[in-house]
Amino acid sequence: MDIRQLVTNCLTGDQSAMLELVELYRSRVFGLCYRMLGQVQDAEDAAQETFVRVLKNLSRWDSSRDFEPWLLAIAGNRCRTAISKRMKRPASQPLVEPIEDGRTETQAFRHLAEEVQVALQELRPEYRQAFVLFHEHEMSYLEIAAAMECPLGTVKTWVHRARRELIACLQRRQVVEERRCAV
């Protein structure tokens, strides 16, 4: 079914259309929220809040524009709100287990993924959102600019700075060597 028809059905109060809309975008919204927030529970909460907002505000969506950037912009806004609330709480220290030298490739990959997730949490929220939309959701700079409601050049700068800061963080944490990383 076409997204415009699905939205029209949602606006008429069709519960099955609403469930279909949520199901269609659930994994993408959760993925963005998880990458921005770094915690499953927080990501689930933000994703749920996103869909509540989306369903309440479907009539505001401009059907001449793509739906997904609009949806992900709302998700990003929910995440930034959660991050600002989190910053007001006392910080918790994650427990890190030592990694043995004889780890398997899967363990090494998991360790690197965890380190990238930790490094992502150190980025400014707008850098993190632009980076995740570009690399995880494979959105174009133009789509990200529309979703984040900012100029194209700003998005390019944010993605570049996110990469640079992510690499610097991984180097500080001695996850990657300097000579192996190019921005």
C-alpha positions as CSV (number, residue, x, y, z in Angstrom):
1,M,0.0,0.0,0.0
2,D,1.2,3.5,-0.8
3,I,2.3,5.5,2.3
4,R,-0.1,8.4,1.3
5,Q,-3.0,6.0,1.3
6,L,-1.9,4.4,4.5
7,V,-1.7,7.8,6.2
8,T,-5.2,8.7,4.8
9,N,-6.5,5.5,6.3
10,C,-4.9,6.3,9.6
11,L,-6.5,9.8,9.6
12,T,-9.9,8.2,9.2
13,G,-9.3,6.3,12.5
14,D,-8.5,2.9,10.9
15,Q,-6.7,1.0,13.7
16,S,-5.3,-1.6,11.4
17,A,-3.7,1.1,9.2
18,M,-2.1,2.7,12.3
19,L,-0.7,-0.7,13.3
20,E,0.6,-1.2,9.8
21,L,2.3,2.2,9.8
22,V,4.0,1.5,13.1
23,E,5.1,-2.0,12.0
24,L,6.4,-0.6,8.7
25,Y,8.7,1.9,10.4
26,R,9.3,0.4,13.9
27,S,12.7,-1.1,13.3
28,R,14.1,2.1,11.6
29,V,12.8,4.4,14.4
30,F,14.0,2.1,17.1
31,G,17.4,1.8,15.4
32,L,17.8,5.6,15.3
33,C,16.7,5.9,18.9
34,Y,19.1,3.2,20.0
35,R,22.0,4.7,18.2
36,M,21.3,8.1,19.7
37,L,20.5,7.0,23.2
38,G,22.6,3.9,23.6
39,Q,20.2,2.1,25.9
40,V,17.5,-0.3,24.9
41,Q,14.9,0.9,27.4
42,D,15.5,4.6,26.6
43,A,15.3,3.7,22.8
44,E,12.0,1.8,23.3
45,D,10.5,4.7,25.2
46,A,11.6,7.3,22.6
47,A,10.4,5.1,19.8
48,Q,7.0,4.7,21.5
49,E,6.8,8.5,22.1
50,T,7.7,9.0,18.5
51,F,4.8,7.0,17.2
52,V,2.4,8.6,19.6
53,R,3.4,12.0,18.3
54,V,3.3,10.9,14.7
55,L,-0.2,9.4,15.0
56,K,-1.4,12.6,16.8
57,N,0.1,14.8,14.1
58,L,-0.4,12.9,10.9
59,S,-2.6,15.7,9.6
60,R,0.5,18.0,9.7
61,W,2.6,15.9,7.4
62,D,3.0,17.5,4.0
63,S,2.2,14.7,1.6
64,S,4.2,16.3,-1.1
65,R,7.3,15.4,0.9
66,D,8.8,12.0,1.8
67,F,7.3,10.5,4.9
68,E,10.3,8.8,6.4
69,P,12.5,12.0,6.9
70,W,9.5,13.6,8.7
71,L,9.1,10.6,10.9
72,L,12.8,10.3,11.7
73,A,13.0,14.0,12.5
74,I,10.3,13.5,15.1
75,A,12.3,10.5,16.5
76,G,15.5,12.6,16.6
77,N,13.7,15.3,18.5
78,R,12.4,12.8,21.0
79,C,15.9,11.5,21.4
80,R,17.4,15.0,21.9
81,T,14.7,15.6,24.6
82,A,15.6,12.4,26.3
83,I,19.3,13.2,26.1
84,S,18.8,16.7,27.7
85,K,16.7,15.0,30.5
86,R,19.4,12.5,31.0
87,M,22.1,15.2,31.3
88,K,20.2,16.5,34.3
89,R,20.5,13.1,36.1
90,P,23.6,11.9,37.8
91,A,25.9,10.0,35.4
92,S,26.4,6.3,35.7
93,Q,29.6,4.5,34.9
94,P,29.4,1.5,32.6
95,L,31.1,-1.7,33.7
96,V,33.7,-2.8,31.2
97,E,35.0,-6.3,31.2
98,P,38.6,-6.9,30.1
99,I,39.0,-8.4,26.7
100,E,41.4,-11.4,26.3
101,D,43.9,-11.4,23.5
102,G,42.7,-14.8,22.2
103,R,39.2,-13.5,21.3
104,T,37.3,-14.7,18.3
105,E,36.5,-12.6,15.3
106,T,32.9,-12.4,16.5
107,Q,34.0,-11.2,19.9
108,A,36.3,-8.6,18.4
109,F,33.5,-7.4,16.2
110,R,31.1,-7.2,19.2
111,H,33.8,-5.3,21.2
112,L,34.3,-2.8,18.3
113,A,30.5,-2.3,18.0
114,E,30.3,-1.7,21.7
115,E,33.2,0.8,21.6
116,V,31.6,2.6,18.7
117,Q,28.3,2.8,20.6
118,V,30.2,4.3,23.6
119,A,32.0,6.8,21.4
120,L,28.7,7.8,19.7
121,Q,27.3,8.7,23.2
122,E,30.1,11.3,23.5
123,L,29.0,13.2,20.4
124,R,26.8,16.2,20.4
125,P,23.2,15.1,19.8
126,E,22.9,16.8,16.4
127,Y,26.2,15.2,15.2
128,R,25.0,11.8,16.4
129,Q,21.7,12.1,14.7
130,A,23.2,13.3,11.4
131,F,25.8,10.5,11.6
132,V,23.2,7.8,12.3
133,L,20.8,8.9,9.6
134,F,23.7,9.0,7.1
135,H,25.5,5.8,8.0
136,E,22.8,3.6,9.6
137,H,19.7,4.7,7.7
138,E,21.6,5.5,4.5
139,M,19.8,8.8,4.0
140,S,21.3,11.4,1.7
141,Y,22.6,14.7,3.0
142,L,19.6,16.4,1.4
143,E,17.1,14.0,3.2
144,I,18.9,14.5,6.5
145,A,18.7,18.3,6.0
146,A,15.0,18.1,5.5
147,A,14.5,15.7,8.4
148,M,16.6,17.8,10.8
149,E,15.3,21.1,9.4
150,C,18.7,22.6,8.8
151,P,20.9,23.7,5.8
152,L,22.6,21.1,3.7
153,G,26.0,22.5,4.5
154,T,25.3,22.1,8.2
155,V,24.5,18.5,7.8
156,K,27.7,17.8,5.8
157,T,29.7,19.6,8.6
158,W,27.9,17.6,11.3
159,V,28.5,14.2,9.6
160,H,32.2,15.1,9.0
161,R,32.7,16.3,12.6
162,A,30.9,13.2,14.0
163,R,33.3,11.0,12.0
164,R,36.3,13.0,13.2
165,E,35.2,13.0,16.8
166,L,34.2,9.3,16.7
167,I,37.7,8.4,15.4
168,A,39.4,10.6,18.0
169,C,37.4,9.0,20.8
170,L,38.2,5.5,19.5
171,Q,41.9,6.4,19.4
172,R,41.8,7.8,22.9
173,R,40.2,4.6,24.1
174,Q,43.0,2.7,22.2
175,V,40.4,0.9,20.1
176,V,41.9,1.9,16.7
177,E,45.4,3.1,15.7
178,E,46.0,6.6,14.4
179,R,47.5,5.5,11.0
180,R,44.5,3.3,10.2
181,C,41.9,6.0,10.4
182,A,41.2,8.6,7.7
183,V,38.3,11.1,8.0
